[in-house]
């Protein structure tokens, strides 16, 4: 095997071994250790901030468990589907002229290949409220996880036109 192909394989492995939170467009606010691990990092609860990419002035704070140990440190562990979500207006809220009634606004991997934590935005046009729903997926299974969390951001002013 050439040095170039070996370097490519090492780079590909390193990209896969990056912790899940680093793959999303979130900002790590902080973390609290929950279980001591002799080898590798401790189990922890992390808090990340995600700014809604289409609705300016809305940020969501997501807390979720991360498995530590050797597998967790290498990005090979499956994180549990336990999370909490709080979305707030963190500035003037600007809703685009056309906003879908439902779309996934961000996600992050919670296992090496098969599980993601997603946050979807639902738009209650009647009450003028953005509803953010955190949920997890499981690839290679018949369904996702029943664990979920919601948070709402009420809007002010006249509603934009329907898409």
Backbone bond lengths (Angstrom), bond angles and torsions (degrees), N, CA, C in turn:
res aa  C-N    CA-C-N  psi(-1)  N-CA   C-N-CA  omega(-1)  CA-C   N-CA-C  phi
1 X - - - 1.453 - - 1.526 107.90 -
2 X 1.327 115.55 134.49 1.458 119.22 -178.60 1.520 110.99 -75.69
3 X 1.333 115.42 161.03 1.462 120.46 178.71 1.520 110.70 -63.67
4 X 1.329 116.37 -34.59 1.468 120.29 -179.68 1.525 111.67 -66.74
5 X 1.337 117.63 -45.18 1.466 119.78 179.34 1.529 110.74 -68.91
6 X 1.341 117.16 -34.09 1.463 120.62 175.96 1.527 110.10 -63.77
7 X 1.329 117.44 -43.29 1.462 121.21 178.36 1.525 110.65 -62.66
8 X 1.333 117.16 -38.32 1.461 121.02 177.57 1.515 111.91 -64.13
9 X 1.342 116.39 -41.30 1.464 120.24 178.46 1.520 110.78 -65.77
10 X 1.331 117.86 -40.89 1.464 121.16 178.48 1.519 110.35 -63.93
11 X 1.329 117.74 -41.92 1.467 121.24 178.79 1.522 110.94 -64.38
12 X 1.340 117.28 -40.72 1.468 120.31 178.55 1.524 110.31 -64.76
13 X 1.325 118.28 -42.94 1.456 121.45 178.57 1.530 110.62 -63.72
14 X 1.332 117.09 -41.48 1.464 120.42 179.66 1.516 110.73 -63.24
15 X 1.326 117.80 -38.44 1.475 120.87 178.79 1.515 110.37 -64.59
16 X 1.332 117.49 -37.40 1.465 120.19 178.72 1.519 111.94 -73.28
17 X 1.311 117.96 -26.59 1.455 121.72 -175.46 1.522 112.91 -87.00
18 X 1.330 118.78 -0.66 1.459 121.54 178.70 1.526 109.04 -65.56
19 X 1.340 119.20 135.30 1.456 120.20 178.09 1.518 111.41 -55.88
20 X 1.348 116.86 149.93 1.455 123.11 -173.34 1.517 112.80 -54.98
21 X 1.324 118.53 -44.12 1.462 120.35 -175.31 1.519 111.95 -63.28
22 X 1.315 117.94 -26.75 1.456 120.13 -179.03 1.525 111.56 -73.37
23 X 1.337 118.72 -16.16 1.448 121.39 -178.78 1.515 113.05 -84.61
24 X 1.301 118.28 -17.01 1.459 121.65 -179.74 1.522 109.19 -93.40
25 X 1.326 116.25 171.37 1.458 120.84 -179.78 1.526 111.43 -91.37
26 X 1.302 117.63 30.10 1.456 121.48 -178.34 1.516 112.38 -90.43
27 X 1.325 114.54 169.25 1.455 122.36 175.94 1.519 107.49 -115.16
28 X 1.313 117.25 124.28 1.463 121.12 179.04 1.516 108.68 -72.58
29 X 1.327 116.72 120.14 1.461 122.38 179.13 1.521 109.93 -87.85
30 X 1.321 116.58 -40.05 1.452 120.16 178.93 1.515 111.12 175.13
31 X 1.326 115.70 177.95 1.455 122.27 -179.11 1.520 109.56 -150.35
32 X 1.328 115.44 152.31 1.462 122.54 177.32 1.526 107.34 -129.38
33 X 1.335 117.74 126.97 1.460 121.35 177.42 1.515 109.94 -71.90
34 X 1.340 115.74 137.89 1.459 120.28 -179.80 1.520 112.98 -115.84
35 X 1.331 117.67 -29.76 1.458 121.81 -179.56 1.513 108.93 -139.00
36 X 1.319 116.24 128.49 1.460 120.90 178.20 1.520 109.45 -72.80
37 X 1.318 116.92 135.69 1.467 123.49 174.50 1.520 108.24 -121.04
38 X 1.317 116.61 128.94 1.460 120.94 -179.53 1.527 111.24 -65.09
39 X 1.333 116.48 -41.29 1.467 121.52 178.16 1.526 108.94 -115.53
40 X 1.310 117.19 135.43 1.462 121.11 -179.82 1.511 110.86 82.64
41 X 1.322 116.31 -178.92 1.464 120.31 -179.28 1.529 110.29 -74.37
42 X 1.325 116.34 159.32 1.460 121.93 178.12 1.525 110.30 -71.53
43 X 1.341 116.74 158.28 1.462 120.50 167.18 1.521 105.91 -64.10
44 X 1.320 116.79 147.74 1.459 118.54 -177.48 1.520 111.85 -153.63
45 X 1.306 113.85 163.80 1.457 121.68 169.13 1.520 105.55 -108.63
46 X 1.329 116.16 125.65 1.456 120.79 -178.82 1.523 109.43 -111.89
47 X 1.320 115.68 152.15 1.463 122.03 175.45 1.525 107.24 -121.63
48 X 1.331 114.96 121.73 1.460 121.91 178.98 1.527 109.24 -119.60
49 X 1.332 115.15 149.64 1.475 120.36 174.62 1.518 108.42 -109.94
50 X 1.333 114.57 133.53 1.453 121.69 175.21 1.524 107.85 -123.51
51 X 1.327 116.35 128.19 1.456 120.50 176.16 1.527 107.83 -92.54
52 X 1.343 116.09 133.59 1.462 120.16 179.51 1.532 107.90 -61.58
53 X 1.329 117.76 123.25 1.466 119.83 -175.83 1.529 114.01 -71.07
54 X 1.340 118.37 -18.41 1.469 120.32 -177.74 1.516 114.03 -112.01
55 X 1.327 117.17 -15.69 1.468 120.55 179.92 1.527 107.16 -118.48
56 X 1.322 115.47 100.80 1.471 120.12 -179.09 1.524 109.67 -64.54
57 X 1.330 115.56 141.96 1.459 120.87 176.72 1.515 115.03 90.10
58 X 1.337 118.03 5.40 1.470 121.29 177.58 1.521 108.86 -118.38
59 X 1.334 116.05 127.53 1.462 122.68 176.26 1.520 108.65 -125.23
60 X 1.319 115.43 142.91 1.459 121.48 177.46 1.520 108.70 -115.92
61 X 1.314 115.76 134.51 1.462 123.03 177.84 1.518 106.94 -107.42
62 X 1.316 115.90 121.48 1.449 122.40 -174.12 1.516 108.98 -119.73
63 X 1.330 116.94 120.77 1.463 120.03 173.41 1.520 107.15 -103.64
64 X 1.335 115.76 138.38 1.461 119.27 179.14 1.523 109.62 -154.93
65 X 1.329 114.37 155.05 1.462 121.41 -178.66 1.517 109.83 -80.53
66 X 1.337 116.04 141.97 1.453 122.12 173.19 1.515 108.96 -126.83
67 X 1.332 115.39 129.72 1.451 121.89 179.82 1.517 109.46 -77.86
68 X 1.315 116.40 135.56 1.458 121.42 179.65 1.507 111.84 -99.47
69 X 1.309 115.40 -138.86 1.459 121.30 -177.52 1.512 111.19 71.69
70 X 1.307 116.13 -169.29 1.460 121.50 -178.52 1.523 109.71 -66.68
71 X 1.347 117.14 -47.55 1.464 120.05 -179.41 1.522 111.62 -61.55
72 X 1.327 117.08 -43.04 1.460 120.26 179.20 1.514 112.31 -65.04
73 X 1.319 117.11 -38.55 1.463 121.28 179.45 1.521 111.87 -65.99
74 X 1.334 116.92 -30.35 1.467 121.38 179.36 1.528 112.49 -91.15
75 X 1.328 117.23 -2.58 1.466 119.89 -178.89 1.514 113.51 80.00
76 X 1.328 118.07 19.92 1.459 121.92 -177.23 1.519 113.24 -102.67
77 X 1.328 118.78 -9.96 1.467 122.09 -177.90 1.530 109.92 -82.50
78 X 1.325 115.80 156.82 1.459 121.61 173.65 1.514 108.00 -98.74
79 X 1.321 117.04 120.49 1.463 120.79 178.23 1.518 109.92 -76.46
80 X 1.335 117.52 145.62 1.464 120.12 179.02 1.529 111.66 -68.16
81 X 1.324 116.23 155.13 1.467 121.91 178.62 1.524 109.55 -86.78
82 X 1.315 115.29 66.95 1.464 121.25 176.93 1.510 107.18 -129.95
83 X 1.325 116.14 121.04 1.447 119.89 -176.07 1.516 110.41 -157.38
84 X 1.322 115.00 164.49 1.460 122.79 176.70 1.520 107.05 -137.17
85 X 1.334 116.46 151.57 1.454 121.49 -174.28 1.523 110.22 -136.71
86 X 1.324 116.65 134.68 1.468 122.19 173.44 1.523 107.59 -138.51
87 X 1.326 116.96 117.11 1.466 121.87 179.29 1.516 108.58 -111.42
88 X 1.325 116.47 138.45 1.463 121.68 -175.03 1.516 110.34 -141.48
89 X 1.326 115.00 155.92 1.460 121.14 168.98 1.520 105.88 -76.78
90 X 1.327 116.32 115.59 1.467 121.25 -178.20 1.526 110.90 -108.41
91 X 1.305 115.78 12.05 1.459 123.50 178.79 1.514 107.54 -179.51
92 X 1.325 117.90 -173.36 1.466 119.11 176.28 1.533 109.61 -61.19
93 X 1.336 117.13 124.75 1.463 121.84 -177.90 1.524 108.88 -82.82
94 X 1.325 115.54 123.97 1.462 121.92 179.25 1.518 108.51 -120.06
95 X 1.338 115.30 109.35 1.464 121.33 179.19 1.526 108.06 -91.59
96 X 1.327 118.62 130.52 1.468 119.70 178.64 1.526 110.97 -64.53
97 X 1.327 116.01 160.16 1.464 121.00 -179.56 1.518 112.06 -57.06
98 X 1.317 116.78 -38.66 1.464 120.76 178.85 1.529 107.78 -120.19
99 X 1.327 115.42 117.57 1.464 121.31 179.59 1.523 107.75 -129.57
100 X 1.338 117.78 123.30 1.470 119.61 179.66 1.528 111.50 -60.84
101 X 1.322 115.87 154.02 1.463 120.48 177.52 1.520 111.46 -67.49
102 X 1.345 117.44 -24.59 1.461 120.97 -179.15 1.525 108.75 -155.41
103 X 1.342 115.84 133.16 1.462 120.43 173.05 1.524 109.43 -161.06
104 X 1.332 115.79 151.09 1.456 121.47 174.61 1.525 107.38 -78.60
105 X 1.332 116.13 125.46 1.461 119.69 -176.37 1.523 113.06 -99.77
106 X 1.319 118.73 -25.82 1.451 121.49 172.13 1.517 110.22 -163.72
107 X 1.332 115.20 159.42 1.460 121.07 177.15 1.519 109.16 -152.87
108 X 1.307 114.68 162.37 1.453 121.63 178.41 1.523 108.49 -147.42
109 X 1.328 116.44 145.36 1.470 120.02 178.73 1.520 109.72 -73.75
110 X 1.337 115.56 140.72 1.465 120.39 176.09 1.528 111.37 -120.25
111 X 1.319 116.67 8.51 1.455 121.43 170.35 1.517 107.80 -152.05
112 X 1.300 115.87 171.90 1.460 121.61 -175.87 1.528 111.62 -54.33
113 X 1.327 118.42 -47.65 1.464 121.03 -177.23 1.526 114.74 -136.25
114 X 1.315 119.10 -25.43 1.453 119.86 -159.97 1.519 117.48 -111.06
115 X 1.298 120.37 2.45 1.450 119.49 -173.62 1.523 110.23 -143.24
116 X 1.339 115.91 138.71 1.463 121.47 177.90 1.518 109.65 -133.00
117 X 1.305 115.15 150.05 1.458 122.86 170.78 1.522 105.65 -105.79
118 X 1.333 116.37 123.92 1.466 121.01 -176.02 1.522 110.91 -121.93
119 X 1.318 115.37 152.73 1.457 121.50 171.38 1.520 107.00 -125.34
120 X 1.327 115.10 122.90 1.460 121.79 178.42 1.520 108.96 -109.33
121 X 1.334 115.11 147.43 1.463 120.88 174.90 1.520 108.18 -105.12
122 X 1.325 116.45 126.53 1.456 123.27 173.72 1.521 106.99 -111.30
123 X 1.321 117.17 143.40 1.457 120.61 -176.60 1.525 109.00 -115.61
124 X 1.326 116.23 112.78 1.464 122.16 174.55 1.531 106.61 -88.63
125 X 1.332 116.10 92.78 1.463 121.25 -175.38 1.531 112.09 -65.16
126 X 1.320 116.91 -34.84 1.467 120.67 -177.86 1.517 111.63 -62.68
127 X 1.310 117.34 -45.81 1.472 121.93 -178.21 1.522 112.76 -95.51
128 X 1.326 116.96 -4.56 1.474 122.33 -179.39 1.528 111.16 58.85
129 X 1.335 114.81 56.34 1.458 121.54 -178.52 1.529 109.03 -133.12
130 X 1.318 115.65 133.76 1.463 121.13 170.50 1.526 107.27 -90.00
131 X 1.324 116.72 128.21 1.460 122.67 179.75 1.527 106.92 -113.44
132 X 1.317 116.14 122.66 1.462 121.36 178.91 1.521 107.87 -104.98
133 X 1.336 116.70 129.02 1.454 123.81 -176.28 1.522 109.39 -120.22
134 X 1.338 117.05 119.76 1.465 122.28 174.72 1.519 107.93 -95.12
135 X 1.331 116.29 133.50 1.469 121.48 -178.78 1.519 108.67 -155.11
136 X 1.327 116.34 163.07 1.461 118.71 -179.25 1.519 110.02 -120.47
137 X 1.314 114.61 154.01 1.459 121.70 178.28 1.516 108.48 -114.23
138 X 1.304 115.17 156.72 1.458 121.36 173.44 1.516 107.16 -133.90
139 X 1.316 116.62 111.49 1.452 120.62 175.66 1.523 108.83 -70.49
140 X 1.297 116.41 156.56 1.463 123.45 178.57 1.524 112.78 62.94
141 X 1.335 117.88 26.84 1.457 120.78 174.43 1.523 107.48 -135.09
142 X 1.311 116.17 172.17 1.464 119.77 -177.22 1.512 112.77 -81.49
143 X 1.306 118.67 -8.37 1.459 119.82 179.14 1.509 111.30 -165.56
144 X 1.299 114.89 176.18 1.450 121.07 177.59 1.516 110.64 -87.35
145 X 1.291 115.71 -166.57 1.452 121.85 179.56 1.521 109.77 -89.16
146 X 1.334 118.50 145.71 1.465 119.89 177.04 1.531 112.45 -76.74
147 X 1.317 118.16 -10.06 1.455 120.16 -179.59 1.520 109.85 -71.16
148 X 1.332 115.86 134.76 1.462 120.30 -179.65 1.513 108.89 -157.34
149 X 1.316 115.61 166.95 1.464 122.42 176.64 1.519 107.27 -151.04
150 X 1.345 116.98 149.12 1.458 119.40 177.05 1.523 110.58 -130.07
151 X 1.320 113.94 158.86 1.455 122.20 173.69 1.520 106.85 -149.07
152 X 1.325 117.34 151.45 1.461 120.52 -176.94 1.525 111.06 -125.23
153 X 1.334 115.10 151.77 1.457 122.30 174.96 1.529 106.36 -131.70
154 X 1.341 117.98 108.83 1.471 119.65 177.86 1.526 110.51 -72.67
155 X 1.325 116.06 146.27 1.462 121.88 -179.56 1.519 110.11 -106.94
156 X 1.307 115.46 152.72 1.465 121.64 177.54 1.526 108.61 -111.20
157 X 1.320 117.24 159.72 1.456 121.41 174.37 1.512 112.94 86.74
158 X 1.345 116.96 -179.14 1.461 121.57 -177.05 1.526 111.22 -71.35
159 X 1.326 117.08 148.67 1.473 119.94 -179.85 1.521 111.40 -71.87
160 X 1.349 116.21 146.97 1.457 119.15 174.07 1.528 109.66 -74.26
161 X 1.339 119.13 163.25 1.461 120.69 178.78 1.516 111.88 -63.79
162 X 1.329 115.81 151.94 1.473 121.17 177.94 1.525 109.44 -69.41
163 X 1.351 116.94 148.09 1.479 119.91 -179.93 1.504 111.71 -69.05
